[in-house]
Amino acid sequence: MPRSLHQRAADAGILGVGYPEDAGGAGGDFLDLMVVLEELLTAGGSSGLCASLFTHLISIPHILASGHREHIERWVRPTLQGAPDRLPGHHRA
């Protein structure tokens, strides 16, 4: 997936839905995130697009639950701002 698409999704606030604002998210909860995903699919987005844009769902909730501010600033905030390669285990193609 082009990084530019990830950045556009971040700029639109889509990547941060369901995450707290103090961690760089847009607020809301898991249900709000599911509505966003459903709307992306309804608008013609593929499941592959959703999987690519939201791979951070695997690790960000755990990093947030840890409460470690340094980890949140290092990995969560940049990812929600459109830098998916900041997550542990993510490699650039």
Summary of the structure (lengths in Angstrom):
residues: 93
radius of gyration: 12.5
end to end distance: 9.5
largest distance: 37.6
contacts: 242
relative contact order: 0.17
helix: 61%
strand: 3%
